[in-house]
């Protein structure tokens, strides 16, 4: 039996690939699996060829410094694919690198399953012809992606969002607060500054400043900061408790959230947490993004909703006092703003499909690998 080769580019991809690998292992324990990934994939029985941390960079400017590492990893994957031991390549997100892997597999006659497809609806529409040519099947996780991809010749199927698989196991607010040592009745602000070093460098200070301003305005407000398991932050830079690797309990415990843009906003939708979105990147990356991004909003929760469910403060617009003004009414669980935000989040959850995305992708993979 030839192996399934997974390639992910960051921690979230490792999580989702791990769930797919678990489903494959449950259905067909004889199928070998290997790839670039992390702890979730390893726990599911995937042989890790390289740790995902070697790929996890962000932004146009930041990627330039990592090009030599990327080329070395691509050569390693090319050698493995060309040995004939690989029966299927499963790619998750990270299109700048993964489309090159797909090209290698296509040339070798190996089928490619792309799960969590490139966000061509936002930017990079020029990738659509490449996707149609080198990707055998695509498993999209946002409701509008299937029709767009199929219109450009990509064999795409909407499988639902994998975050929904975790929704049934979420704690109640009281359970989450008890787990995190928080008061059961007070206001709680959840802060998600990001998991990558570059994100933390740009987000931590203004996010902390916003939280401190809200504590000044609302005595008794508790603040918790959610970070990845590998992140370490000096107490001098963040006076609030850090919670490692427990994003959903933090989201469920909070009254409102201050979140960096990205999948975290969809996690907040699944957890039913009203929030505000903040994002900063390098001046070079932002300048390029303004020219190539084709959508009016960057928060995924707003993209799915087709309107602004959560306020966005991007780049220079992120001023702690203004962000605190937007967050203050959301911290009042009885306010009209809080109720309106939860109504919008419910619509987003409804648009994300049905639970079971990982199992559906696993079934596709097993069908393709034979």
N, C-alpha and C positions, 0 to 999 in steps of 0.2 A: 504494500500500500504506500503510495507516494504521500508526502506530507503537505499540510496546509501551512503556508508561510504568512504570518501576520506582520504588518509594518504599521506602527503608530508613531506619532510625533510628540506626544505630551501625556501628562498624567491622566487627563480625562479619556484619551484614546485607550490607554492601558486598562482603565476601568471597564469601558464598553467592550473592548476586545476580550477581556477576561470573562465577561458574562456570556459572550458568544462561545468562547472556548469551553466554558462549563457545560453549555447546552450540547455542544458537539461531543464532549467527553461522555455525557450521560447517554447520548443516543448511540455513539460508536466509539467505545473506549479503545479500539484498535487503531484509530486514525492518529498518526504522529503529527505533532504541531510544533512549530518553531517560529522565532521572529524577534524583532526589535520591540521591547516592551518593558514592563516593570513587574511589581509585586503581584498585581491582580492576575496577570497572565501566567506568571510562574505558579501561583496557587492553583490555577485551573489546569495545570499540566503542560504548559507551553515551555519548551526549551528556549531560554533567553539567549540570543546570540550577542546582543549588545544592549546595555541599559538605555531606556528611553531618554534619560537625562542628556545624552549626547546630541539629541536632536532638538530639545526644548528651548527654542529661542523665539523671539517675537519681533515684528516690525521689519520694514524694508531695510533700514540702516543696520539694525542689529544682526540680520542674517549674513551680511557680507563677511563679518569676522569668522563665521562658522563654515564658510564654503569648503575649506580643505577637509574638515571632518565629514561633511556631507558626501563629498566625492569618495572618500575612503570607504564609507559605509555603503555607498552605491556600488562600488567595485566588489565589495564583499558579497552583497546580495546577488549581483550579476553572476559571480562565480558559482554561488549555490544554485541559482535557478538553472544555469547552463549544465549542471551535472546530471540533470534529469530526475533528481530526487523529489522535486517540487511538483505537486499536482494541481495546486491552486494557490494564487496569491490573494490575500484579503487585506485591503488597504483601508485605513481609517483616517479621514480628514487629512491635514498637513499636505495640501496639494503641491506646493512648490517642490517637495521632495518626492512625494508618492506618485506623481504623474511620470516622473523619470523611471521609477520602479515599474510602473505599469507598461511603459514603453519597452523596457527590457523583457518583461514577461511576454508581452505581445509578440516581440520578435522571436522569442523562443517557443512560441506556440502554446504558452501556458495561459489558461483562463484567468481572468481578473475579476474579482468581486470588490466593488468600491462601496464601503459602508460609511455613512456620514460624508456625503459628497461635497465637493468644493462649492463655496457660496457664490456661484456665478451670477446669481440674481443681484448681488451687491457690487461685485467688481470681478474682473477677470473673465468676462464673457468670451474673450478670445480663446479660452480653454475648451469651449464646447466642442469644436471639431476634434480636438485631441481626445476628449472623453469618449466621443462617439466611436473613434477609431480604435482605441487601445483598451477600453473597458468592456468586458463581456456583459456584466450585469451591474446595475447600480441600485443600492438600497438607500433611499432618501428618508430623512427623519422629520422634515418640515412639510406641511400639507400642500404647499403650492409648488414644490420642487418637481414632483413627478411629471406634471404636464409640461413644465418648461423644458426639462431634460428630454422627454420624449419628442417634443416638437423639434429638437435639434439632433435627433437620431440616436440618443442614448437610451438603452434598454433599461429603464428605471422603474422601480416599484416603491411606493410609499409604504414603509413598514411600521410607522408610528415612532414616537420618540422614546428612547430607552429610559429616560428619567421616569416615565410612567410606571415602569416595572418596580420602582422603589416606593411608589406612593402609598401602596397598601400597608407598608410596614412603618409608616411615619408615626412618631410618638405624638400624643396630644401636647398642647402647650404646657399643661401642668406637669406631665411626665418629663418633658424636655427640660423644664426649669428645675425640676427636682434633680435630674441627672447632672445638670451643670451648676448646681448650687446657687440658683437665683431665687429671688423672692417670687412668690406665686401670684401676686396681685399688682406689682408695680410696672412701670413702663420700662421696656428693654429695647435698646438699639443694637442691632447686629451690623457689624462692619466687616466688609469683605474687600480688602485692598488688593487682592490678587495673589497668585502663587509663584509667579516668576520673579526673578531678582530685579529685572528692569521695571516690572509693574510696581513692585514694592518701593523702589527708589523714587518713583514719580507720584505714587498714590498715598503712601503712608502718612507723610506730613500733613497734606491737606485733609485727609480723611480724619486723622486724629484731631486736627484743629476744629473741624466741623463738630465732632462729637463733644469736645470740650465746650464749645459754644452752646450746644444744646443742653449740656449739664448745667451751665451757668443759668440758662433760661428756665430749666425745668429741674429744680432740686429733687434729688432722689432717683433721677434717671440712671439706670444701670447700662453699661456698655460692655459688649463682648466682641472680640476680634477673632474671626475665623481665618485660619491659615493652613496651608498644606502641612503634612506630617514632617517634611524635611526642613521647613522654614524656621529660622531662629531670629528673633527680633530683640534688640537690646531694650531693657526696661526704660532707659533714658529716652528712647524714641517713641515708646508706646506705653502710657501709664495704665492701660486697661488689660484685663485678663486675656490671655491667648488660648484659643481652643483649637487643637490640632486634629485635622482629619475627621471632623464631625459636622460637616456643613449642614446636613438636614436637621439634626437636633438644634443647632444654633438658629436656623431659619424658623423652626417651629416654636422656639422659646421666645422669639422677639415679637415686639409690637410693630416695629418698622425696621427697614434696613437701608444702609448706604452701601451700594454694590458697585464694583467695577463692571464694565460692560463685558458681555460674554455669556456663556452657558449658565453662569450663576443666576442670571435674571430669569431663565426658564426654571431653574431649581426653585427660585422664590415663587414663581407662579404655581408650581406643583405643591409647594408648601403653604400657599395662600398667604404670602407675606407682602403687604404694601411696601414699596421701596422707591428710592431715588437712585439714578444711575450716574456715576462719575467716571470720567476717563481722561487720562493724559498719556501722551506718547512723545517721542522725540520730535523736534521741529521738522526734521527732514521727512520722517515717516508721515507726519500729519500733513505736510505740504503735498506729498505725493498722493496721500489718501484723498485729499480734497479734490484732486483732479480725476481720480479713477473710480471712487465709490459713487454708485449711481442711485442710492436710496437716501431718503431724507432723514432716516433715524438709524442709529447704530445698535441700540439695545434689542436683543433678539425677542424679548417679550413684546416690544413695540412693533417689530417687523412682522411677527406672527399675527398680532392684533390688527395691523394696518392702521393704527392710530397711536397716539401717545398715551398709553396706560400708565407709564412711569416717566416722570420728568427726567430729562437728560441734561447733564452739564459736562460739556466736552472741551478739553484743552483750556484756553484762557477763560472760558465761561465758568470753569470750576473755581468759584470763590466761596470759601467756607461760610461766610455770612449769608450769601444767597442760597446755598445748599441747605443751610440750617433753616432758613425761612420755608423752604419747600418740604422739609422733613417734619417740622414741628406739628402741623395738623395731622400727619399720618401717625404720630405717636399717641394721639388721642383716639382710642379704639371706638369712641362713640361719635366721632366727627363725620360730617358728610363726605369729606375728602377720603377718609379711611374706607368708608362704605363704598364709594365710587371706585376706588382702586381695587378692592376685593371683587367687585362686580366685573371689572375688566379682566382681572386675573382668571376668574372662572371661565370667561369666554376663551381665553388663551388655552387653558387646560383642555377644554372641549375640542379645540382645533388640533391638538397634538396626537389624535388617534386613540388607539386602544393599547393597553399593556400587552407585552409579549414580543416586543421588537427583537430582543436578543434571540429568542427561540425561532422567530421567522427567518432571521439572517442565518442562523445555524443550519436550518433546513435547506436554505438556498445553497450554502457552502457545501453541504454533504451531497446535494444533487449535482453540483458542478464538479466536485472532485471524483465523483463516481464511486 
